[in-house]
């Protein structure tokens, strides 16, 4: 509880920013830059860009590292920038940046490109710090990835409500998912994942309504769901954004 890490949501062109604040004095003690990527070779699974919309930060149990979910906006490509036409999978990409908290700097080589998914919104670690749980709002998925091989998906919860944007993992092994636009909290049993390292999809335990009386008209709520849904291939080419 000695330090507070705050993400700057909108980035400047030089890079994304994490601000480290001393909890006792509330003074800024460090600023961590997530630099603009102008180096990655373009492919169907990788691209350049700026870490932007830094949604949250998740700190590992040992306090050694943190993951920052965001999107990666390609501000260096285009006919008026580098002379190249923009490709659909090169405009906006999902990104997780990894920070070494002891050095207060990003481990640039460990950036994780999730590919063909919406930008991650929230991340939390399992108790031993070997797995990271990512909420992919637009994709309507919860993904679990190993810190030892983060490029691969360890297990996935499909159709985790409409726009899951945050999770809480309890000591008993229950995972509670806030599904924002379906107005519910969904509970899953993660005990097999945690105790047996099982890759099976966690079992759904139940759904709890988070809104007693919806304030939005049905058409407006449906419009919000469509706007935020990048899993529907009628709305998006490769699942990044609608």
N, C-alpha and C positions, 0 to 999 in steps of 0.2 A: 503493500500500500504506500510505498514511498514515492512512486513515480506515476504520473498520468500521461498516457499517450493519446494525442488528439490528431485525427486525420483532417486535412484541409480538403473539403469536398471538391471544389473547383480548382483545377491546377492552372498555374502559369505555364507559359510555353517551355520554360526551361525544365520542368519536371513536376512530379507530384511531391507533396510535402507532409511529413509527420512531425508534429511538434511535441517534444518531451518537456513536461512541466513538473517541477518539484512540488509535491503535494503539500508540504508544510508551508512553503513561502508563496506558492502559486506563481512562481517566476519561471520563465522559459529557460531550461538548462541546455537544450540542444535542438537542432533542427535536422531532420533526416531527409535527404533528397532522393526521390525515385526518378532517375534521369530519363530524358527523352531517348528512346531507342531509335537511332538513325543508322544502325549497323546490320540488323538481321536481314538475311537474304530472303527475298519474297518467295513464298511457295503457297500451296493450298492449305498448309497447316501452320504457317508462321507469317509474321509481317511486322513492320515497324510501327512506331506510334508513341504516344504520350500517355502515361498512367493518369487517368482522369476519373472523376466521380469516385473518389476513395471512400467507399461506403462504410467501412468499419475496420477494426483491427483485432486480431486474436493472438493472445500471448500463450506460448507453450507452458506447460506446468512447471518446468524447471527454470522458467524465466530467461532462457537463453536466446530464444528467437521469437519473432512474431510474423504472422502472415497478414497481408493487406489485400483484400479483394477489391477489384476495380474493373473498369473497362480500359481499353487501350485505343485511343483515338489517333488515327493516322493523319497528322497535320503536316506531313512532309511529302505526301504524294498527291498528284493531280496535275492537270495540264498547265496550271499557273504556278506550280511549285517545283516539280522535278521533270515536267514535260511528259509524264506517263498518265495514261487513263487509269482511273480508279477501278479496281475489281471489287465485286461484292464482298469477298472474304478478306479484303484488305482495308476496309473503311473503319470498322469497329470490331475489336476482338476482346474476348474475355481474358483477364489477367489476374494472377496472384503474385505479388511481390513478397520476397522473404528478407527479413531484417535481422541482422546480428545485433541484439540489444546491448551486449557488452561493449561493442565498438560504436554503437549508435550510427550504423550505416547499413545500406542495402547490400545483400549478397547478390549482385547483378546476375551472375552466372546461374543462379538458381530460380530465376523467374519461371513461372509455370503458365504456359498457354493452354487453355482448356479445349479449344478448337470446336467449332460447330455447336456452340452453346451460348446462352445468354450470359452477360457478365455476372459474376458471383457477387452476392450482397453481404453475406455474413459468414464468418468462419469461427469454429471453436474446436478445441483439441480434446481428445479422449484423455482419461486420467494419467496414463503412462506417456502421453505425448507422442505416441507412434502413429496415430491416425488423426486426420483433420476432417471435420464435417463442414461441407460447403452448402450454402443455400443458393440455388440458381433460380431466381425469381421468375424470369420470363420463360424458362424451360420447364418450370413446374417440377423440378427434380431436387432431391437432396443427394449429394454425392459424398462418398467417403473415399479419401485418398491417403495412401501411406506416405509418411515423410521420407521414407527411404527410396520410394519410387513414385514421386508425385505426378509424373506424366501419365500414369495409368490409373484407371478407376478401380478401387478396391471393391466397392459395392455401391449400388444405387437404389434409392427409393423413387420409383416412378409415380407420376400423378399425385404428388404430395400437396393436394389442394390447388387452388388458383393463386399463383404468385407467392410462394413461400419465401419469406424474407428474413426470418430469424429462427434460431433454435436454442433450446436449453437442454443439456444432458444432465440428468440427476445422478446422485451417487448410486441409486438402485439400478441404473442402466436403462432408464426410460428416457426417450428423446421426445421432447415436445416441440412441435413445429408450428410457427405462426403462419397460417395461410391467409394472407391479407385480404385478397379479393373474394375468396369463398367464405370469408367471415367466420373462421373457425381455427381452433387449435387441435392439431392431430397428434396423438400419442403413439409411439412405436416402442417395441421391445428391442433394445440393442444389446441385451445380455450375451447372446451367442457371438456377436461381433466382438465384444469386449473380452469375454472369458475364453472363447475357443478360437478366436481369430477367424470366424466363419465369414465367408464371402456371400452367404445367402442373404436375400433381401430381408431386412428386419420386419417382423410381424407387426401389422397395425393393431393397436389395442382399442382405439376408440376416437371419436371426434366430439369436440366440445364447441358449441356455438359461442362465438365471441360478440355477437350483436343480437340483442333481443328483438329490436325493431329497426329494420333497415331504413335509413333516412333518404337514401338516393332512390329516384324512380328506377324501375326495372330496366328501362332502355339505357339510362345513364350508367348504371352498374355494369350492364352487358358491354357497353362501349368501353368502359375502363378495362374490363377483362380482355376484350379484343385488342385494345391498344397495347397492353402489357404482355400479350401472349406471343412468344416467339417459337413455341413448340408446334404451332399450326403451320404446316408448310404452304398453305394457301396465302399466308401473310408474310412469309419470309423465305428466302432462298436456302440458307444454310443454318438457320436456327440462332443467329446472333441477335438481331433486333427486328421488331416488326416494321 
